[in-house]
Structures are given as structure tokens and as C-alpha cells.
Amino acid sequence: MLTTKITFALSDWIRDWRKCRDKNPSIDECVQFVEWKLEDYKLSDSDKRIIESILLYESE
């Protein structure tokens, strides 16, 4: 389950990614970031939809 702390970290990471690379990360890169932060947790389809929503919200 995604926590508020993880979702804020993902948002910050997406913004930092855009500053450094001048483009948005892919959904797969966002999923990898969250899996790395959560370590042994298996993301559900609902978690992945939330990650995609955060990416869309943070995208320009």
C-alpha cells in the first residue's frame, strides 16, 4: 500500500527527474522508484494506477 510519505517522495522525484533530464520519467521508471522505496512490497494494480495518476499530475 502506498503511504503519503511514498507518494510525496514520488512527486518530488518526478519533479527532480524533469529538472535534470528535461522530460518526464516513464510509468515503468516511476514504478521502479516506488518498488525500490518499498523494498519487498508487491505493488497492486490499484497502486500502479495511483502512481500513474501522480505522474500525470506532475507532468507538464
Secondary structure, 3 states (H helix, E strand, C coil): CCCHHHHHHHHHHHHHHHHHHCCCCCHHHHHHHHHHHHCCCCCCHHHHHHHHHHHHHHCC
